[in-house]
Structure formats: structure tokens, C-alpha cells
Amino acid sequence: MKTAQTKSKPRRIRLPRKNASYKELSDFFDRNDGVDLLDQGIMEIDPDREDLERMLLEYRSQPNIK
């Protein structure tokens, strides 16, 4: 009888090329979970939210065209 084996190490995520196209980057982020990218140190949370707040304010100030 076979026993289930647990993975001891998570699989290594292959990064896209430096000059990857938008489609390649899109495929990369579709294939890989954000938590896995954080765990392996590929991505990190940016504590500076100033740019996000600016974009949100800009979006809210636009007229609703629906």
C-alpha cells in the first residue's frame, strides 16, 4: 500500500525573463498564487500606500459614465 508523501519544500517558482512581454507576466501571475510569491521572497508588501490612495481619490473624482 502506498502512503501519501508530504512535500518537504515548496516547489521553486521560475521567474519570468527581465524583458518579458505583458502576456508572459500575465501568465506568470495567473499560474502563481500571491501567497506563494510572498513566502518565497519574490514579492513583498509595500508599506507605502500613498500612490494607492492617490489613485483611489482620482478614481472617485471621475464622473460616473454608466
N, C-alpha and C positions, 0 to 999 in steps of 0.2 A: 504494500500500500504506500502511495506517495504522500508525503507530508508537505503542507504548504510552506514555502520559504518566504521569509520577510526580507525585504531589501535592507541591507545594512547602510548603504549610501544612496542618496538620491542620484538619479542619472545626471550627468553633466550636460548642461544646456549649451548647444553650439550657437555662438553669436553670429548675427548677420555681418556681411562684409562692411567695411567703412564706407564704401561708396554704393551701398545697397539702394535699390530703387524703392519707391513708395510701396509697390506691390510686395516686394520681399520683406519690408519692415512690417507691413500689414499681416502677412502670412506668419511672421515670427510671433507677433503679439496675439494672433488668433490661436496658434499652437501652444503657447506657453502661458501658464497661469501667473498672474501678478505676484501672488504669494511666493511661488517658487523662485521668481526672479529676485524678490526681496531676500529670501532665505539664502540664496547663493551669492548675494552681494552684487548682482548685476544692476539692480536698480536700488535707489534709496529714496526715502520720503524727504521731500524738500520742505523744511520748516517755514520758509519764506512764502507766504501766501499773498503777498501784495499784488502780484500780477494777476492772480486768480480773482481777487476782489475787484480789481480794475476792470477785468473783462466782464464780470458779472454786472457791475454798475453800468457799463457800456451797453450790455445786452438789455438790461431793464429799461434803459432810457430810449431804446428804439421803439418806434410806433408799432403797434400790432397790426400786421397786414393780412391776417387771415380773414 
